[in-house]
Amino acid sequence: MPPPASMPWRNPSSALLLFLLLLLSSPYGSTGQTAELSEDERAQLSENELERLENTEKYRFQYSTIDGSFLMRSLDPGVVQAEYAGYPPIVSLYTYQSPNVETMTDYLRGENPDGKGAGTRNWKKLKHGSQSFTRRNGHATTIYKCPIVANTKPGTMCIWLIGGRSEEYQAYDLEFTRRNADIYYSTDGNEWFQVGWQVGNLEGDFIDGIGNFDAKFPGKRPVAPFYSRFGHTLDAVDIDGDGETDAMILIGGYNPEPSNDVWISVDGINWSFDGYAPFTERAWHATAIFKGQLVIVGGAPLSNDVWVGDLVMKPGLNYNGTLTASKDMTMTWRQKVSAHHPDTPFSPRSGHCILTQLRRNFWPKANETGSSFVNTSTTDRMYIIGGFASWPREDPRYDGERSRNDVYVSTDGANWEKVEPPCEDGTTVTGVNGTTCQKKMSMDWAARAWHGCATFHKPGDRSVDINQAAVWEYEKNDGDGNEIMHPKMYIMGGGYIGTKRNHVIRKMEAYVDTWWSRDGINWQQVNLADSSGAALFTTQEWAQTSVEGVPINIGKWGFSLEVFHREEDMNGDGYIDSGGPGRDPKVVAFDFAGNQIAAAAPGAVAADAAVNTAGMGYAEFWRLQNTTEVNIPALMFVAGDTVDAGGLTNDVFVSKPGLLCEKEGITCNQRGVCGPGTMGCVCESLQWLGEYCERLNQDYVSSARLLGPGGLNVALSLIAVVWLLQ
């Protein structure tokens, strides 16, 4: 279907005017001027660049009439299709229609206080629906299947929340307490349902001496059979190794003293007491699923022992899927590291966290393998991050009780090594000729405990980072996969307490920052923080709260952090499309100016005869996002405590695209925009490449040199005029 005849650019005089305007707007000035390159640009140029460019016939430049931006397109559709085998279809562009441009203002941030320009929101506060949980800290959360109730599809995943320390209230037994034994779940982090109140009644082992035996009363029963608690853990465990979790395991916590009781549930409604674990009573311990086992490390009273547990059927019973009851399951435990062992490198601690990361042992060059995701060997690693720690006072290693910023790593849970801080110059720990470099005294992030941690990887592949900009850089720009493809490990918030130099910090000092690392050694700060007190600014929106109705930024601790999902209007049509049978995934495209542009549905390839006639049938856009608008991977920040004038919160925040695009509060090095979903940075011109648009594109500079001063813009103008005059 040809463009309407009234389109002004079909007029020859208009085309000539456009050509002159483009010529005059050349970034190099008039044709008599010389293109100036910075010293950094010159330093990245190789001697054979022109030769390489002359031998590369694959790409040419053409002008887009959509919004005056430049798109890189292939003159040979077959080449593009071959290179993108296995990728979403490359769509044709309806150049005669008004573009459906989404400005993404819903996640753009205002000017940063340091004047470095506006950024992209990292987090969005969810508006609680008609039901939510009370304000609290020290609660436990995990991701597990939703209960089978009305309006919930079987297999739907929920975020579950249990217990915690809240403001004082009068419990079912008329006693006043701050500990809780309530259970909530949510499909989106926005609307929460309390088990025993909105859904069913809490059931299980209401037994005298081990829990709330007298809470099994008629009518609504929103009190769990286990004692009220905080500082406990909650994990989803797989019993049969099929990749789907089969039960939730609750362990320990203050109830009111540290405990080692274990509780199991397959549906979140019925809870079975699994006895007392063989390890000592504890709270504020850390747990993680590692190589299919539940690992527990440390806790208060301060300990540094390590145990692993397996969920199994009780003797004589077999697992029968959803028909198996929690009372038929049990946890078996085995000690990996004994407490206070002289060979254990990390000190006894609590309020720490554990992260796991699956790493490919080697990432070959994408252009050398033909396929970037070839089968390679992997290594599962487990990291201990920070915490409130101390050796016993009688131990010669004793150096005070305080929050820490140390990191330890293990590949088996039994043998641990301290992760040394990076060199002062940013290189690896071992220098040339095997000499040791001048290392930093500690990790770049401040010492902390009761913080949040999460590993953010691609769904379905734990060895690949979630950020598609990293994948793009590796696959299409020959980026080093050994540096940019390992999943990022995030830490955020938390607080400092304990000895500091010659005095003691007794009042928590909490943080408003977020950091990530791919190796546990080198850490990158995501946020910008400025000023302090009531004037504190941070680009981490999860730090926002209000005191007496006045919005402020304030540090948080004792919250929980989970990898979950969110929704996003990817194509800017004002609706959330859940996909499904007969529904096309959304294809979101960006041009080289960093603008989002209209794109046809995947099935509409080559639908526009006018575009094909112009030789522009298959556009190779800089970046494509092909996805539904639901279940977009995201981090979820739940509740927590604040410091100073703040208090407990029940706020829930979900991560936005900016979390993947910012370094120190700056979006894409101010050389691009942040794409929707998990797209990451979209560099604003061909000049820049890299996950954060940090790397100079040598081919771009070579193009400018080959064409000569002003030649690139003249060539673009001529192509536009030839097409417009057809």
C-alpha positions in Angstrom: 0.0 0.0 0.0 1.7 3.2 -1.1 1.9 6.3 1.1 -0.9 8.9 0.8 -0.3 11.3 -2.2 -0.5 14.3 0.2 2.7 13.4 2.0 4.9 16.5 1.6 8.2 14.6 1.1 6.9 13.2 -2.2 7.1 16.7 -3.6 10.4 17.1 -5.5 11.0 20.6 -4.2 10.5 19.4 -0.6 13.0 16.6 -1.3 15.5 19.2 -2.5 14.9 21.3 0.5 15.4 18.3 2.8 18.7 17.5 1.0 20.0 21.1 1.6 19.0 21.1 5.3 20.7 17.8 5.8 23.8 19.0 4.1 23.9 22.2 6.2 23.3 20.2 9.4 26.4 18.0 8.9 28.1 17.2 12.3 31.4 18.1 10.6 30.3 21.5 9.4 30.9 22.4 5.7 32.7 20.0 3.3 35.9 22.1 3.7 36.2 21.3 7.4 38.0 18.3 8.9 36.4 15.8 11.3 37.9 16.3 14.7 38.5 13.2 16.9 39.2 13.2 20.6 42.4 11.7 22.0 40.4 8.7 23.3 38.9 8.1 19.9 42.3 8.2 18.2 43.7 5.9 20.8 41.2 3.2 19.9 41.9 3.3 16.2 43.9 0.5 14.6 46.2 0.8 11.6 44.1 -1.5 9.3 40.7 0.1 10.0 40.3 1.5 6.5 41.3 -1.8 4.9 38.8 -3.6 7.1 36.0 -1.1 6.2 36.8 -1.3 2.5 36.4 -5.1 2.7 33.1 -4.9 4.5 30.2 -4.7 2.1 27.5 -5.8 4.5 26.2 -2.5 5.9 25.2 0.7 4.3 23.5 3.8 5.6 20.0 4.9 4.6 17.9 7.8 5.8 14.6 7.3 7.7 11.8 9.7 7.0 10.1 8.7 10.3 11.8 11.3 12.5 14.9 12.4 10.8 17.1 9.8 12.4 19.6 7.4 10.8 19.1 3.7 10.7 21.7 1.1 9.8 20.1 -1.4 7.3 21.4 -4.3 5.3 21.2 -4.1 1.5 21.0 -7.9 1.4 17.9 -9.2 3.4 19.3 -12.7 3.2 22.5 -11.7 5.1 20.4 -10.2 7.9 18.1 -13.2 8.1 21.0 -15.6 8.2 22.8 -13.7 10.9 19.7 -13.4 13.0 18.7 -17.0 12.7 16.8 -17.9 15.9 16.1 -14.3 16.7 12.7 -12.6 16.4 11.7 -11.8 12.8 13.1 -8.5 11.5 10.0 -6.4 10.7 9.3 -3.9 8.0 8.8 -0.3 8.9 5.6 1.6 7.9 7.4 4.8 7.0 4.3 6.7 5.8 2.4 6.3 9.1 2.8 8.5 12.2 5.2 6.7 14.5 3.8 5.4 17.8 6.6 6.9 19.8 6.6 6.2 23.5 8.6 8.8 25.5 8.9 6.5 28.5 8.2 9.4 30.8 6.7 7.1 33.3 10.2 6.0 34.2 12.3 9.1 33.5 13.8 10.9 36.5 14.3 14.6 36.9 17.6 16.4 36.9 20.2 14.9 39.3 21.5 17.3 41.9 25.0 17.1 40.6 23.9 18.5 37.3 24.8 15.4 35.4 21.5 15.2 33.6 18.2 13.3 34.0 18.3 9.6 34.5 16.0 6.6 34.4 14.0 5.4 37.3 15.4 2.2 38.9 12.4 1.3 41.1 8.6 1.8 41.2 6.6 1.8 44.4 3.6 -0.5 44.0 0.3 0.8 45.2 -1.2 -1.7 47.6 -4.6 -3.0 46.7 -7.4 -3.5 49.1 -5.3 -5.8 51.2 -1.8 -5.7 52.4 0.4 -6.8 55.3 1.3 -4.6 58.3 4.6 -2.7 58.5 7.5 -4.9 59.5 11.1 -6.0 59.3 12.8 -9.4 59.8 10.1 -11.2 57.8 10.9 -13.9 55.3 9.9 -14.2 51.6 10.3 -16.7 48.8 8.9 -17.4 45.3 6.6 -20.4 45.2 3.5 -21.6 43.4 0.2 -19.9 44.4 -2.4 -21.9 46.3 -5.1 -23.4 44.2 -8.0 -21.0 44.8 -10.5 -19.3 42.6 -9.2 -16.9 39.9 -5.7 -18.4 40.2 -4.4 -20.6 37.4 -2.6 -23.8 38.5 1.1 -23.3 38.4 1.0 -19.5 38.8 4.0 -18.3 40.9 3.5 -16.1 43.9 5.7 -14.2 46.3 5.1 -15.5 49.8 5.7 -13.5 53.0 5.7 -15.0 56.5 6.1 -13.4 60.0 8.3 -10.5 60.9 8.7 -7.8 63.6 5.9 -5.2 63.5 4.5 -2.5 65.6 3.0 -3.8 68.8 -0.4 -5.3 68.6 -2.7 -7.5 70.7 -2.5 -11.1 69.5 -5.2 -13.8 69.5 -4.3 -14.8 73.0 -4.7 -11.2 74.2 -1.0 -10.8 74.8 0.8 -7.8 73.3 3.6 -8.6 71.0 5.6 -7.4 68.0 6.2 -10.8 66.5 3.9 -12.3 63.9 2.8 -15.7 62.7 0.8 -14.5 59.7 1.1 -15.7 56.1 0.5 -13.7 52.9 1.0 -14.3 49.2 0.7 -12.1 46.0 0.8 -12.7 42.3 2.2 -9.3 41.5 3.5 -7.7 44.8 0.6 -5.2 44.7 -2.4 -7.1 45.9 -1.7 -9.4 48.9 -4.0 -12.1 50.3 -3.7 -13.4 53.9 -4.1 -17.1 54.4 -6.8 -17.8 56.9 -8.5 -14.4 56.3 -9.1 -13.9 52.6 -8.2 -17.5 51.7 -9.0 -20.7 53.6 -7.9 -21.4 57.2 -4.4 -22.1 58.3 -4.0 -25.8 59.2 -1.3 -28.1 60.5 0.4 -29.2 63.6 -1.2 -27.1 66.4 0.7 -28.9 69.1 1.3 -27.7 72.7 4.9 -26.9 73.4 6.0 -26.4 69.8 3.7 -23.7 68.5 0.4 -21.9 68.8 -1.6 -25.0 69.9 -4.4 -22.8 71.2 -4.8 -20.8 68.0 -6.9 -23.6 66.3 -10.2 -22.0 67.0 -13.5 -22.1 64.9 -14.1 -19.6 62.2 -11.4 -17.5 60.5 -7.9 -18.7 61.5 -5.2 -16.4 60.3 -2.6 -17.6 62.8 -0.1 -20.2 61.8 0.6 -23.3 64.0 4.2 -22.2 64.5 5.2 -19.6 67.1 5.3 -15.9 66.0 8.8 -15.0 64.9 11.2 -12.7 63.1 14.8 -13.2 61.7 13.8 -16.6 60.3 14.2 -17.9 56.7 11.8 -19.3 54.1 12.9 -21.3 51.0 11.2 -23.2 48.2 12.8 -26.6 47.7 12.6 -29.2 44.9 12.2 -32.8 46.1 12.5 -34.7 42.9 15.0 -32.7 40.8 12.6 -31.8 38.0 13.3 -28.1 38.3 10.0 -27.3 40.0 9.8 -26.6 43.7 7.6 -28.8 45.7 7.5 -27.4 49.3 8.4 -24.3 51.4 10.7 -24.8 54.3 10.7 -22.4 57.3 13.6 -22.4 59.7 14.4 -20.8 63.1 14.2 -17.2 64.0 13.4 -15.3 67.3 10.3 -16.9 68.7 11.1 -15.2 71.1 14.5 -16.8 71.6 16.5 -18.2 68.7 15.1 -21.4 67.5 16.0 -24.4 65.3 12.5 -25.7 64.6 11.7 -26.7 61.0 8.3 -26.4 59.3 7.2 -27.8 55.9 4.2 -26.8 53.6 3.3 -27.9 50.1 0.5 -25.3 49.7 1.2 -22.5 52.2 -2.0 -23.4 54.0 -1.2 -26.6 55.9 2.1 -26.6 57.9 3.8 -29.6 59.3 6.3 -29.6 62.1 9.5 -31.4 61.0 11.2 -31.5 64.4 14.3 -29.6 65.5 17.3 -29.5 63.2 20.7 -30.9 64.5 22.3 -27.4 64.4 22.1 -25.0 67.2 19.2 -22.5 67.7 19.6 -19.4 65.6 18.1 -16.3 64.0 19.2 -13.8 61.3 21.0 -16.7 59.6 21.2 -17.0 55.8 20.0 -19.7 53.5 20.1 -20.5 49.8 19.5 -23.3 47.3 22.8 -24.5 46.1 23.2 -27.5 43.7 19.7 -28.6 44.7 20.3 -28.5 48.4 19.2 -26.1 51.1 22.3 -24.5 52.6 22.2 -22.7 56.0 25.1 -20.5 57.2 25.7 -18.8 60.6 23.2 -16.8 62.6 22.8 -15.4 66.0 24.1 -16.2 68.6 27.1 -15.6 66.3 28.1 -18.8 64.5 30.0 -19.7 61.3 28.9 -23.3 60.8 27.6 -24.5 57.4 24.9 -27.2 57.0 23.2 -28.6 53.9 19.7 -30.2 53.9 17.8 -32.4 51.5 14.0 -32.6 51.3 13.0 -36.3 51.1 10.1 -38.6 51.7 9.7 -40.3 55.1 10.7 -43.9 55.1 8.3 -46.2 53.2 6.7 -43.4 51.3 7.0 -42.2 47.7 6.6 -38.8 46.2 3.3 -38.4 44.3 3.3 -34.9 43.0 0.6 -32.6 44.2 -1.1 -35.4 46.1 1.8 -35.7 48.6 1.2 -34.0 51.9 3.8 -32.0 53.8 3.5 -34.4 56.8 5.0 -37.2 54.6 8.2 -35.1 53.9 11.2 -34.5 56.1 14.5 -32.6 55.9 17.8 -34.6 56.3 20.8 -32.5 57.4 24.6 -32.8 57.1 27.2 -30.5 58.5 29.8 -29.1 56.1 31.7 -26.7 58.3 31.8 -26.8 62.1 31.4 -23.7 64.2 34.6 -21.8 65.1 36.7 -24.2 63.1 40.3 -22.9 62.9 40.4 -23.3 59.1 37.2 -21.4 58.5 38.2 -18.0 57.0 35.0 -16.1 57.7 34.2 -15.0 61.2 30.9 -16.0 63.0 28.1 -13.7 61.8 24.5 -12.9 61.5 22.5 -10.6 59.2 24.6 -11.6 56.2 23.3 -13.0 52.9 24.2 -15.8 50.6 24.3 -15.6 46.8 24.6 -18.3 44.2 25.9 -17.8 40.7 26.3 -20.3 37.9 29.3 -19.4 35.8 30.4 -20.7 32.5 34.1 -21.6 32.7 34.8 -20.0 29.4 33.0 -17.8 26.9 34.4 -18.2 23.4 34.2 -15.3 20.9 30.8 -15.3 19.5 32.1 -14.9 15.9 34.4 -17.9 16.4 31.7 -20.4 17.4 28.9 -19.7 15.0 26.6 -19.8 18.0 27.3 -17.9 21.2 25.3 -20.2 23.4 27.3 -23.4 22.8 27.4 -26.1 25.5 30.3 -25.3 27.9 31.1 -26.5 31.3 29.9 -24.5 34.3 30.8 -24.0 37.9 28.3 -23.2 40.6 29.6 -20.7 43.2 28.2 -19.6 46.5 29.1 -16.3 48.1 28.8 -15.0 51.7 28.3 -11.2 51.6 28.8 -9.0 54.7 26.9 -9.3 57.9 27.4 -8.4 61.6 30.4 -10.5 62.6 33.0 -11.1 65.2 35.4 -13.8 66.4 35.0 -14.8 70.1 36.9 -12.4 72.3 39.3 -15.1 73.4 40.2 -15.9 69.8 43.4 -14.3 68.6 41.6 -13.3 65.4 39.2 -11.1 67.4 38.9 -7.6 65.9 35.7 -6.2 67.3 32.0 -6.8 66.8 30.7 -4.8 63.8 29.1 -4.9 60.3 31.5 -6.1 57.6 32.1 -5.7 53.9 33.9 -8.9 53.3 33.1 -11.6 50.7 33.8 -15.3 50.7 33.3 -17.9 48.0 32.9 -21.7 47.8 32.2 -24.2 45.1 31.1 -27.0 47.5 30.0 -25.4 50.7 32.8 -27.0 52.7 35.9 -25.1 51.4 35.8 -21.3 51.5 38.2 -18.6 50.3 38.2 -14.9 51.0 37.5 -12.8 47.9 40.3 -10.3 47.9 39.5 -6.6 47.0 40.6 -5.4 43.6 43.8 -3.6 42.9 44.0 0.2 43.4 44.4 0.6 39.6 41.3 -1.5 38.9 43.3 -4.5 37.5 43.2 -8.1 38.7 44.6 -9.0 42.1 47.7 -10.7 40.6 50.0 -8.3 38.7 52.5 -9.0 36.0 55.2 -11.6 36.6 53.1 -13.0 39.4 53.7 -10.0 41.7 50.9 -8.9 43.9 49.4 -5.5 43.1 48.6 -2.7 45.6 45.2 -4.0 46.7 42.4 -1.9 48.1 41.9 -2.2 51.8 38.3 -3.4 51.4 35.5 -3.8 49.0 34.2 -0.6 47.5 30.8 -0.8 49.2 30.5 0.1 52.9 30.3 -2.5 55.6 26.8 -3.6 56.3 24.4 -6.2 57.7 20.7 -7.0 57.3 20.9 -6.0 53.6 19.4 -7.4 50.5 21.1 -9.6 47.9 20.0 -11.2 44.6 21.5 -12.8 41.5 19.7 -11.5 38.4 20.0 -14.0 35.6 18.2 -14.8 32.4 15.1 -16.9 32.9 15.8 -20.5 32.0 19.6 -20.1 32.0 21.3 -19.3 35.3 24.6 -18.8 33.5 23.6 -15.7 31.4 23.0 -12.2 32.6 19.5 -10.7 32.5 20.7 -7.5 30.7 20.1 -8.0 26.9 22.6 -5.1 26.3 25.3 -7.5 27.6 24.1 -10.3 25.4 24.0 -8.0 22.4 27.4 -6.7 23.0 28.8 -10.2 23.2 27.0 -11.6 20.2 27.0 -8.7 17.8 30.0 -6.5 18.8 32.5 -9.2 19.7 32.4 -8.3 23.4 34.3 -10.4 25.8 31.8 -12.9 27.3 34.1 -13.7 30.1 33.7 -10.2 31.3 30.1 -9.2 30.5 28.0 -12.4 30.4 28.2 -13.8 33.9 25.0 -12.9 35.9 25.2 -9.8 38.0 25.0 -10.2 41.8 23.2 -7.2 43.5 23.5 -6.0 47.0 21.6 -3.0 48.5 20.7 -1.2 51.6 21.4 -2.6 55.1 23.1 -0.9 57.9 26.2 -0.5 60.1 26.4 -1.0 63.8 29.3 -2.0 66.2 32.8 -0.8 66.7 34.3 1.8 64.4 37.8 2.9 65.0 37.9 4.1 68.7 34.2 4.4 69.3 31.0 2.2 69.1 28.1 2.8 66.8 25.0 1.8 68.8 22.4 3.4 66.6 22.0 1.9 63.1 23.5 3.8 60.2 21.5 2.6 57.1 22.3 2.9 53.4 20.5 4.0 50.3 22.8 2.4 47.7 22.8 -0.5 45.3 25.9 -2.3 43.9 26.5 -5.2 41.5 29.4 -7.5 40.6 30.0 -10.4 38.2 32.9 -11.9 40.1 32.6 -10.8 43.7 35.8 -8.8 43.3 35.0 -5.7 41.2 31.8 -3.9 42.3 29.9 -1.2 40.4 27.7 1.3 42.2 24.3 1.8 40.5 23.1 4.8 42.3 24.0 8.4 42.8 23.7 9.7 46.4 24.0 13.3 47.4 23.9 15.3 50.7 22.6 13.8 53.9 19.8 14.1 56.5 16.6 15.6 55.4 18.2 16.7 52.1 19.5 13.2 51.2 19.1 12.4 47.6 19.5 8.9 46.0 18.5 7.5 42.6 17.3 4.3 44.4 13.6 5.0 44.8 13.2 2.2 47.3 14.7 4.6 49.9 11.8 6.9 49.6 9.4 7.1 52.5 7.5 9.9 54.4 7.9 11.2 57.9 4.9 13.2 59.1 3.7 13.6 55.6 7.0 14.9 54.2 8.7 12.7 51.6 12.3 11.9 52.3 15.0 9.5 51.3 16.2 7.3 54.1 18.3 4.1 54.5 16.5 0.8 55.0 17.5 -2.5 56.6 15.7 -5.8 57.5 13.8 -5.9 54.2 13.7 -8.9 51.8 14.7 -9.0 48.1 13.4 -11.5 45.6 13.7 -12.1 41.8 10.1 -12.0 40.6 8.4 -10.3 37.7 6.4 -7.2 36.7 4.3 -5.8 33.9 5.2 -3.0 31.4 3.5 -1.4 28.5 6.2 -2.2 26.0 4.8 -0.7 22.9 3.1 2.4 24.5 -0.5 1.5 23.4 -1.8 2.1 26.9 -2.6 -1.6 27.6 -0.9 -4.6 29.1 -1.0 -7.6 26.7 -0.6 -10.9 28.4 0.1 -12.7 25.1 -1.1 -16.3 24.7 -2.5 -18.2 21.8 -3.1 -16.1 18.8 -1.3 -13.1 20.3 1.9 -11.8 18.8 4.7 -10.9 21.2 5.5 -7.1 21.2 8.3 -6.0 19.0 9.9 -2.8 20.3 12.5 -1.2 18.0 14.8 1.7 18.5 16.6 3.9 15.9 20.1 5.2 16.1 19.0 8.4 17.7 17.8 6.3 20.7 14.2 7.0 19.8 11.6 4.3 20.1 9.9 3.8 16.7 6.8 2.1 15.4 7.2 -1.5 14.2 4.8 -3.9 12.6 3.8 -7.2 14.2 6.2 -10.1 13.6 3.9 -11.7 11.1 3.7 -8.5 8.9 7.2 -8.8 7.4 7.4 -7.1 4.0 3.8 -6.0 4.1 4.5 -2.5 2.8 5.2 -2.6 -1.0 6.4 1.0 -1.0 9.1 0.2 1.5 10.2 -2.9 -0.3 10.3 -1.0 -3.6 12.7 1.5 -2.0 15.1 -1.3 -1.2 14.4 -1.0 2.5 12.4 -4.2 3.0 14.2 -5.7 6.0 15.4 -3.2 8.5 18.1 -4.2 10.9 17.3 -2.0 13.8 19.9 -1.3 16.4 17.9 -3.2 19.1 14.8 -5.3 19.1 12.8 -6.5 22.1 10.4 -9.3 21.4 8.3 -10.2 24.4 4.9 -10.2 26.1 4.1 -7.4 28.5 3.7 -9.6 31.6 6.2 -11.7 33.6 9.1 -9.4 32.8 11.9 -10.4 35.2 12.4 -7.9 38.0 13.7 -7.5 41.5 11.1 -7.0 44.3 12.0 -5.0 47.5 9.6 -5.8 50.3 9.0 -3.8 53.5 11.9 -3.2 56.0 12.9 -0.8 58.7 14.4 2.7 58.5 16.6 4.8 60.7 16.5 8.2 62.4 13.0 9.7 62.1 11.7 6.9 60.0 9.9 3.7 61.1 8.8 0.3 59.9 7.4 0.2 56.4 5.2 -2.2 54.3 6.2 -0.6 51.0 6.8 -2.8 48.0 9.1 -1.7 45.2 9.7 -3.4 41.9 12.8 -2.7 39.7 12.4 -0.7 36.5 14.6 -0.6 33.4 17.0 2.0 34.9 18.5 -0.6 37.2 20.1 -2.2 34.2 21.1 1.0 32.5 22.7 3.2 35.2 26.1 3.6 36.7 26.4 6.1 39.6 23.0 7.5 38.6 24.0 8.2 35.0 22.0 6.5 32.2 24.1 4.8 29.6 27.0 7.1 30.1 24.8 9.9 28.7 25.3 8.3 25.2 22.0 6.5 24.9 18.6 5.8 26.3 17.3 3.0 28.5 15.1 0.5 26.6 12.0 -1.1 28.1 11.9 -4.5 29.8 15.3 -6.0 30.1 16.7 -4.4 26.9 19.2 -2.3 28.7 21.1 0.6 27.1 20.3 1.6 23.5 23.2 3.8 22.3 22.1 7.0 20.7 24.4 6.8 17.7 26.6 4.4 15.8 29.6 6.0 17.5 29.2 4.0 20.8 28.9 0.4 21.7 29.0 -1.6 24.9 26.6 -2.6 27.6 26.6 1.0 28.9 27.6 2.7 25.7 31.1 3.0 27.1 33.0 1.7 24.1 34.0 3.6 20.9 32.8 2.0 17.7 35.9 1.9 15.5 33.9 1.1 12.4 31.9 4.3 12.9 35.0 6.4 13.1 36.4 4.5 10.1 33.2 5.3 8.1 33.7 9.0 8.8 37.3 8.9 7.7 36.6 6.9 4.5 33.8 9.2 3.4 35.8 12.3 4.2 34.8 15.5 5.9 31.0 15.9 5.8 30.8 12.9 3.4 28.7 10.7 5.7 26.0 13.3 5.9 26.1 14.0 2.2 25.8 10.3 1.4 22.8 10.0 3.7 21.2 13.1 2.1 21.7 11.7 -1.4 20.1 8.4 -0.4 17.2 10.2 1.1 16.7 12.3 -2.0 16.9 9.4 -4.4 14.2 7.5 -2.5 12.0 10.5 -2.0 12.1 11.4 -5.7 10.9 8.0 -6.8 
